[in-house]
Structures are given as structure tokens and as C-alpha cells.
Amino acid sequence: MRWLSMRSPICSPTPPIARCSPPRRRRGDRTLSNAEQLTWLLAAIATAVSLQRAWNIVAKTTMQAPDKA
């Protein structure tokens, strides 16, 4: 992950030549970029929050005290 350092925007002349560019994605390569990882993380958080809210609503409606009759 040394090519991720933002110290020098100019590519170093030492091999590999494409040090400052991200690695090419081959077919079948399952690694995600940082933006894709962030997108999935935000989607997971949003899903967890919505499930928690739905569970709270269900718990409030089903756990009510019995009516005094």
C-alpha cells in the first residue's frame, strides 16, 4: 500500500513504473476500491439503523401492558 501515500504526486522513477496509479482490476478480482467500501459500509449502517427502528416499533406494539377490563 505504499503507492497510496500522498507525499509526492509525481511518480517515482524506480520500478514498478505505475506506482502512483491504482492497480488494474482483472476479471474475477474481488477487491473493492475505497469508494466502493465506503458505499457498502454506509449501506450496512443504514440497513442496521432501519432494522433497529423497525424492531423498536414492533417491540412497542407487542409488549404493551394488558388492558384493565
N, C-alpha and C positions, 0 to 999 in steps of 0.2 A: 504494500500500500504506500510505498514511498513516492509514487507518482502523484498521489493526492495532495502532497504538501504544496502550499500556496506561496512559498517563499519566492521562487523565481518563476515568472511567467514564461521565460524563454527556455526552450528545450535544451537540456544539456547535450553536448556533442558525444558523450560516451554512449555506447550501445546499452540497452536497445534504443533504436532511433526514435520510436514512437513512445517515449517515456511520458511525455506530457499529455498525450491523448489517452482516453479510456480504452481498455482492451476491446477488440472487436468481438461482437457476440456471435458465436457459432450457432448453427442449428442444433437444437437439443440442449443448449446451455441454459440452465435454470436459474442463473444468478440474476438478481434484480438490481436495478440502479437505485441510487439514494432516493430519487423522487418516487419511484415505484414502492420502495419500502415505506416511505413516509405516508403514501396514499393508503397502503394496506393497513398501516398502524392506525391511521385516523379512522378508517372504516371499521376496524375492530373495536376501537374505543367507542365510536358512535353506536355500534351494534350492542355493545355491553351496556351502555347507558340506557338505550331504549328498552332493552330486555329488563333492566333493573326497574325502570319506571313502570313497565307493564306488570312485573311481578308485584310491585308495591300496590298497584291498583287492585290486582286480583286478591292480594292478602287483605286489603282493607275491606273489600266487599264480602269475602267469605269468612272472615274472622270477627264479624260483628257480634256484639252481645245479643243473646236471645231476647226476643220481645217479652215484656212482662204482661202476661194476659190474665 
